[in-house]
Amino acid sequence: MNGTGGPADILLDLRGLKCPLPVLHTRKALARAAGGTRIIVRCTDPMSAIDIPHLAHETGARLEEKTQAEGVLTFRLVAPGPVSGER
């Protein structure tokens, strides 16, 4: 739990991995996560700037934030579906 009663955040440190691995790992995490889980993805592959937002759109995940600093892209996604414990 993250202190607010919701699911805990998941951090994916995918720095150094090349396309298509960042998007594949992110897709797997989204598939396993309960609805409302925040997934933070950090990667260095430039193609992720296109691939991760496209994956979010494709899966129904919400892209809350996308930043880039010092060559690291960071995405904050929220897994689709009902929040754990809600109906």
Residue pairs with C-beta under 8 A, 6 or more apart in sequence:
1 7
1 8
2 8
2 9
2 38
5 85
6 36
6 37
6 83
6 84
7 33
7 34
7 36
7 37
7 38
7 83
7 84
8 37
9 37
9 38
9 39
9 40
10 29
10 33
10 37
10 38
10 39
10 40
11 40
11 42
12 25
12 26
12 29
12 39
12 40
12 41
12 42
12 43
13 42
14 21
14 22
14 25
14 26
14 41
14 42
14 43
14 44
14 45
14 48
15 42
15 43
15 44
15 72
16 44
17 25
17 43
17 44
17 45
18 45
19 45
19 47
19 48
19 51
20 51
21 45
22 41
22 43
22 45
22 47
22 48
22 51
22 52
23 48
23 51
23 52
23 55
26 39
26 41
26 52
26 55
26 75
26 77
27 55
27 59
29 39
30 39
30 55
30 59
30 61
30 77
30 79
30 80
33 39
33 79
34 79
34 81
34 83
34 84
35 79
35 80
35 81
35 82
35 83
35 84
35 86
36 78
36 79
36 81
36 82
36 83
36 84
37 78
37 79
37 84
38 64
38 76
38 77
38 78
38 79
39 61
39 76
39 77
39 78
39 79
40 74
40 75
40 76
40 77
41 48
41 52
41 73
41 74
41 75
41 76
41 77
42 72
42 73
42 74
43 52
43 72
43 73
43 75
44 71
44 72
44 73
45 73
46 73
48 73
48 75
49 66
49 68
49 73
52 63
52 66
52 73
52 75
52 77
53 63
53 66
53 75
55 61
56 62
56 63
56 75
56 77
57 63
59 80
60 80
60 81
61 77
61 78
61 79
61 80
62 77
62 78
62 80
63 75
63 76
63 77
64 76
64 77
64 78
65 74
65 75
65 76
66 73
66 74
66 75
66 76
67 73
67 74
68 74
